[in-house]
Amino acid sequence: MKRLFTIIAVIIICCANTTAQERLRSYRLAQSQQTEPVLPHIEKKDGRGRFILNNKPFLILGAQLWNSSAWPYILDKEWPQLEQLGINTLEVPVYWQQIEETKGQFDFKNLDSIILGARDHNIKLILLWFGSYKNGSSQYAPEWLLHDTKNYPRMINAAGQELLVLSAVSKNNVQADMNAFTALMKHIKEVDEAQQTVIMVQVENECGSLGTDRDYSDEANTLFAREKESSENFQAACFAEYVEKVAAAGKAVYNLPMYANVWMKDMDYRRPGEYPSGGPTVNVLDIWKAKAPSIDLIGVDLYINYAPTFHKMCSDYAGKNNVLFIPETGKGIEFARFQFYAIAQYKTIGLATYGIDPFHADPHDKRDSTKLDEKFSDIAANYTLFSNAFNTILDAQWQHTIVAGAQEPDLKEQTLSLGDYDILLQYGFPTYRTPPKNSGRAMVIQLKEDEFIVLGFDAKFTFRPKENAGFGSCEIISVEEGYFKGDDWIRKRFWNGDEVYHSTLLPQGVILKIKLRKTKAAFKGTIKANFEQ
C-alpha cells in the first residue's frame, strides 16, 4: 500500500510539472506569432519618472515575500492572502544557490511555477536576484562557489579575516554571477516576453559589506592604493562596477528595468561595515549613479517609522537623478500613512510592504496563517482606495496636481495647497475610537480649477481660498462618493446635509469628488447641525 501511494504521488507530481511545461510551451508558441512587444520601462522627463507597462503608466502596489518563501508549496497557500491585500505586484526572490546547484546547470522549474501562479491571479512579478550579495553577505551563492575560495575569493577585513562576502574585485566572482544572471534573463525572455508577468528585476539585494569598511585582500589593497579614495567610496565603486557588469549582461539578453536597493545609513554615528559598506547609501549615491548606468534606479528600503527620517530618505532618493521606488517597507498604520506622502509628495513609482506571508521562520513574528494578518489591514485598505483611483492618481503625479497629508502623534491638523485653494485637514477621528489610532490620512487631486478628488481615512477637510487668491470664501456645490473605473467616474451616492457638514473621511476609506464655487465674502456666522444645538 505504501508503494502504491508513492507511485500515485510521483504520477501527480509528474503531471503537475508536465502541465506547467505544456502551459509555458503554449505561451511561447503564442509569443512567436506576435509582433515584438513593447517592454516595461521607466519614462523620465524634467526630473520626473513613471513606470510604463503595456504602454500605460503603472503604479506598483506591492508586497514582498519573506526571504525563504519563494517556493511553490509556500505560494500555493499564499495567493489568497495576496488577493486580500489587494496587491498588483509581488516581489519574489530568485536564489542563485537553487537555480545553479551544479555549476553550469540551471533549473528554473520553481520560477516557472511561480510565474504561472502569478498569471492565474493577475499579479505582476518583480524578481529579486539573490546572487552574490544579500544584506551585506553572500549567503545565497551556490555551495560549489562558496567552498572554492581559491577560485572565488572572499573579502578580507582589516584584521586579515575572511568574511562571508564575495570579493567585488574578483573577475571570477563577477563572471560566475553574470553567467547565472544571464541564464535567468534568457529564460524569463523565453517564457514571459509576450505576457510580461515579470516587469522588473532587482540586481542583488542590499549590496555592501558587513563587518568591514572595505576589502583588504591583496588585490583590493593594490587598487585602493592607486585610487586614493576613502574606504567607503572605494568599496562603493567596486560594488557599483560589479553590479553594473551583472545588470548590463542581463539587459543585453532581455532589457527589463533593473534596480538596486539600499540598506540605508539610518544613523550618522554608524560606521561603514556596521551597515553594508559600499552599498548605495545617500553619501555614495553619486558614485553608484556614475558607475552603474545600467541600473535604472536605486530603491530605498524604509523600516523606520519616524516621520522626519522617512521624509528625508524619500527626498534624498527622489532627487539626484533618481526615480523613487520603495521596494521594502514595514507594516502597520505608520507605514500606511507614509504611503500617502510617498505617492503624492515624492511621486514614487511604487512601494511594497515586506514579509506578507505567514509561513516564515521568524520566532518573533506571531501570525495567524489562515488569513491575512491584521498588521496589514491598513495597507490593504490603502491599496483598495488607490486601485479605485488608479489612473487619476498616476495622471496627477505626472501633472503635479496631487498633495497629501497624514496624522502624527503630535500633529492634529495641517494645511495643504493646490490651485487657488488651501485645504485644512483636521485629525482625531472617529472621536469614539479608544485608544486613538492616529489613522488620519488624505490625498487631494485637482481635476479642474474648482473640482477636486479627496480620498483617504479619518480626516476632516475644509477648502479655503489661498491668501490673495482674489475671492473671500468658497461653497461646496456638490459632493459625490464613488470610484473610478479606468478613467470614468462611477458615482455611488451624493453627500449632502450632515455628511457635508462633517466633511470627514470615513474610517473604512472613501473617495469623494467635490465641486466648489468661489464667492466674494466669507460667511461670518456659526453653523451647527440641529442635533448639536
N, C-alpha and C positions, 0 to 999 in steps of 0.2 A: 504493500500500500504506500509506504514512504517513497519507494522508487517511482510509483505511478504519479504521485504528487510532484515529484521532482521533474518528471518528463513533461507534465502539464505546464509547470511553471516555465520551463525552458521554451516550450512552444509559444506560450503567451508573450514572453519577452522577445522572442524572435519575430513574432507577428507585429508587436508594437514597433520594433526597430524597422521592420520592413515597411510598415505603414508610413512611418516618418520619412524613410528614404524615398518611398514612392511619391509622397506628397512633395518633397523637395525637388524630385526629378520633374514632376508635373509643373512646378513653379518655374524651373529652369527652362522647360520647353516653351512655356508661355512667354517667358522673358526673351527667348531667342527670336520670337516672332514680333516683338515690339521694337519701335524706334528707341534709340538711346535715351534713357530718362534724364531729366534734369536732377542732379544730385542735391541733397540738402547742403546749405551753405549759410554763411554769415554775411549779411549785407551791411556795409559800413558807409556812412555818409555824414560829413560835417560833425565828426566826433560821436555820432550815434551808431548803434548797431542793433540788428534784429536777426533772428533766426528764420530762415526761409525753408519751408518744407512743401513739396508739391507746388512750387511757385507761389506760395502764400505765406505770410508771416505766421509764426507759430510760437506760442508761449509754453515752455516746458513746465508742467505741473507734475512734479516727480516725487519719487521715493527711492531710497537705496536699501538694498538688502544688507544684512549682516555679512561680515567678511567671508564666512564659510557656508553661505546659504545658496549659492548659485548652482544648485544641483536639481535635476528634475523631480526627485522624490520630495524635496522641500517645496518647490514651486507648485507642484500639483496640489498641495494643501493651501498654498498662499494666494493663488489667483483670486478667490472670492473676497479675501480681505483687501486686496489691492483695489478691487472694484468698489468696495465700501469706502475706501479712502478717496476715490474719485480721481485717481491719477490718470494722466495721458501718457506718461513716460516712466519706465523703470530703469534704474541704474543697476547693472549686473556685472559682477567681476568675471573675468576670464583668467584662469590660472595657468601660468606657464608650466608649473610643475605637473599639471594634469594633461594639458594638450600635447606635451612633448616628454612623456615619461622616459622614452627611449630616444636618444639623440637622433634627430633627423626623421623620426616617425611621428606623424601628427594624428591626433584623434579629436574630432570635432562633434562626436555624437551627442554629448551633453549640450553643447551650444546649439546644435540643430534642434534639439527638443525644446530648448528654451525659446528659440526664435519662433517655432511653430506655436507654442503655448501663448506667446505674446500676440501673435496674429489672431489666434482664436478669441482672444479677449480684447482685441482692438487697442492694444497698448504698444507704444513705441519703445525701443530699447536704446540706451546708451551703454556701451560696453566699456568696462574699466579694465585696462590691461595691467594685471598684477604680474609684471615681468621682473625686471632686475631690481626694482625698488618699490617697497611698500612700507609707508610710515617710517622712513629713515632706516630701513633694514632691507635685507634681501631674502626674506624667509619664503617667498613664493617661487624662487628659482628652482629648477628641477634638481633632483638628487645627483644625477650624473655630473652636473656642473658644480654643485656645492662641494662634492667630495674631491674634486680635482682642482685644488687651489694652486697647483703649479701652473696649469694652463689657463685657469680662470681666477686670477688673484683677487684678494680682498683688500679693502682699505686697512691701513695701519695707523694706529693713534700715536700720539707724541711719545708714549712710553714704549713703543715698539710692539704693542699687542695687536694681534689680528682680530678684526671685527667681522660680524656677520653682515657686512656691507660690501658689495662688489666694487672693485676699484673702477672709477669712471674714466681713468686714463688708459685702461687696458683695451687694446684693439680686439683681442679675443672675446672679451665680455660683450662689448657692443655689437660685434659681428654675430655672436650667438643670439642675442636679443633681436637684432634685425632679422635674422633668418626666421625666427619663430613668429615675430610680429608680421612679417611679410606673408608668411603662410596663412596666418589668421585673416589678414585683409583680403588675400586672394580668395579664401574660402567664403568670406562674407559677400564679396562681389558675385561669386558664382551662384550662391543660393538666395541672395536677397536684393540684388540691384534693382529689380523691377518693383518689388513690393516695398522696399525701403522701410522695413521694420526697424533696422539698426540705423539711427540717424546721426550719431556722433560717437567718438571714441576718446576716452581718456588715456593718455600715454603715461604709464607708470602711475603710482599713487603716493602723494605727499613725499615727493622726491627729497633727498637730503641724507645727511649722515648724523645719526645719534651716537653720542659717545666720543666725538672728536670734532674739532672745528674744520679740519681738512685731512686729506690723505697724506700720510708721512712715509709712504713707500718710497723706495729709491727713485723710481721713475717719476713719481709725483714731485719729489723734492727737487729733482733736476728742472722740471718745468716751472715750479714755484720760484726757484732762484732766478730764472730767466724772466718771468712775468713781472716780478716786483709789485705784486698786489697784496692787499690784506688777505688773511687766511680765508675769510668767508667769501670775499669777492672771487678769489682764485677757485674755490670749490664750486661756487655758483656757475662760473664759466665752464668748469669741467662737466657738471651735471647738465647744464643747458646744451652744450655741444653734444653730449651723449644722447639726450632726449631728441635733439634735432635730427641726428642720424637715424634713429629708430622711426620717428614720425615721417621723415622725408621718404624713407624706404617704403613705409606703408602707404603713404599718399601716392607714390608712383604707381602702385598697384590698384588702389581704389581710393579716390580722392574725397573721402568724407571729412567733415570738420573734425579737428583734433584739438584737445586742450590738455594742459597740465594743471593739477590742483596743488593747493598750498596748505601745509600745516602752519598756521600763521604765527608770527612772532607777537604773542599777545601781551607780553610784559617787557618793558625796556630793560629790566635788570637781568633778564635771561641771557645767557651767553650762547654763542653758536656751539652746537653739539648738545645743549640742553633742549633745544628744539632742533629739527633737522637742518643742519648747517648746509648752506648752498642751495636749499630749495628756494622757490620763487617768492620769498618774503618781500615785503614792500621795499626794504632797503637795498635789495639787489634786483628789483623788478626790471630796471632798465637793462641790466646785463642779460637777463633771460629774453627780453624782447629783441635784443640785438643778436644774440647767439642762436636763438631758436625760432627763425621766421616761419617754419612750417607749423608751429603751434599757433592756432588761431586766437587763443585767449588763455589767460590764466584764471582758473576758477578758484574762489576763496571758500574754504570750509569754515563755517561760523558756528561755534557752540557756546560762546559766552553770552549769557542772557542779560548783559548790561548794555543799556541803550546807547550811551556815548561811544562805547567800543564798537558796537555794531555799525553805527553811522560812520565812524572813522574808517573802518575797514571797507565798507561799501564805497565811500568816497575815494579811498586810495585805489581800489580796483575797478572803479567806474571811470577813472581817468587814466593818464599815462598811456594813451593809445590802446586801452584795453576795454573790451566789452564785458560788462559784469555778468557773471554766471555763478550761482551759489549751489554747487553740487552736493553739499552736505550741510544740514543744519540740525539743531535739536528739535525736540517735540515740546508740546505744551503751549500755554496761552502766550507766553512771552514771544515765542518764535512765530506764532500765528499773527501777533501784532506786527512783528518785524517784516513779515511778508508784504504788508501793505506799503511800507516805505520802499522796500526793495523794488517793487513793481512800479510804483508811481514816481518816487523821487529819484531813484537810481537807474530806472529803465532796464532792469535785469532781463535777460532773455529766458530766464528760468531759474527754478530752485527745486530742491529736493530735501525731504526730511529723511534722516538716517535711521536705520535699524527697524524697518517696518515689520519684519516677520517675527513671530514669537517663537520660532524654532531654533533658537540660538543656544549658546553655551555660557552665557554671562550669568554668574551666580548672584549678581546684584540687581538684575532686571526682572522683576516679577511680572509675569504676563498671564492673561487668560488666552490660551491658544485656540479657543473655539470661536472667537470673534475678534473684530478689530479692537485693539486695546483703547481704553478711554483716553489714554495720554495723547492719542492722535485725533480726538474728536474735533478740536478747534481747527486743526489743519484741514480735516475733511470738510468742515463747514466752509472754510475759505475756498477750497477747490470747487465746491458746488457753486458758490457765487461767481468766482472768476470764470468758470466754464459757461455760465449763463450770461456772461457779458464779454465773451472771448474776443471777438473781432473788434468790438468797441474799445476794449482796453488796449489792444495792440495798436489800433489807429491813433488813440490818444497818446500812447507812449511816443510814437513817431512824430506826432504833431506838437508835442509838449503841451497838451491840453488836459493834463491829469495831475492831481495833487492828492495827498493822503495825510491823515493824522492818526495817532494812536495814543491810548491812555498809558500812563506810567503811574507808579505808586505816588509820586509827588507831582503829577501833572493832572489837574482836574479839568482844564479847558485850554484850548489853543485856537488860533486863527489861521486859516488858510486863505490864499488869494488866488483868484482865477478870473481873467477877463476884467470886467468892471466891478466885480463883487469880492467882498470878504465873506468867508464862511466861518462862523463861530461854531466850534464843536465843544460840547459840554459832556462830561463823563460822570460815571457813578450810577449807571442804570443797568438793570432794573433796581430800584431802590429797595425792593423787598429781599434781594439776594443776600444771604448771610452764610459765610462771610463774603465780603466783596471779592470779585474775581479780577478786577482790572481788565475787563474784556472789551472795552470800547475801542473800536477801530473803524475808520471810514475812508472811502475813496470818492473823490468828486471829479467828474469828467464834464467838460464843456462841449456840448453838441453844436449849439448856435449861440448868438450873442446873449440871449436870455433863456437858454434852455440847457438843462444840466441832468446828468445821471448822478445819483448819490447811492452808494451801496456800502453795506457794512453791518455792524453789530453794535448795539448798546451805546449809541451816541446820539445826543440831541443836536440838531443842526439849525442854524439861523443864518439866512442870507441877508447881507447888509451892503450898502454902497461903499466902495473904496473912498478914501479921503480924496476930495477934489474930483470925484467922478462925474459931477455935473447933475446929480439927482440926489434927493434927500432921503428917499426910502424906496422900498420895493414891495410889491404884493405877490403873493403866491396865487397864480391864476389856476393852475391845475397840478395835481399830484397823482401819478399813476403808478401802481405797483405791478411789476411784471418781470419779463426776462427777454433776452434776445435769442432768436433762432436764426443763426447766421447773422445777417445784417438787419433782419426785420425785428422790430419791437413787437412783442406779444403782451398785450395788457391783460392782467388778471382781475384787477379791480381799481376803482378810483379811491383815493384817500380824500376825506373832507371832514369838516366838523371837528370832533375831538381828536381824530388822528392827525390832522394838520395842526391843531392847537398844540399837541405834544411834540410833533415833528421829531420823533425819536425812533431810531433804527431798532428793529426787533431783535430779541436775543437769539432767535434761530437764523437771523440774517435776512436781508431784504434788498431788493433793487428797486429804486424809485426814479421815475422820470418826472422832472419838475420844470414847469414853465413859469417865468416871472414877468412882472410888468414894473417898469421904473416909474416912480412918482416923484413929484417935486418936493413934497413936505412930508416929514415923518409924523405919524400919529403920536400924540402926547399922552394919551390916557393909558389906563391899565385894563387889560382884557383877562378875564378868568372864565373858565367853564362854569356853567350853572351849578354843577355838582361840587364845585370848590368854593362857592360863595360863603 
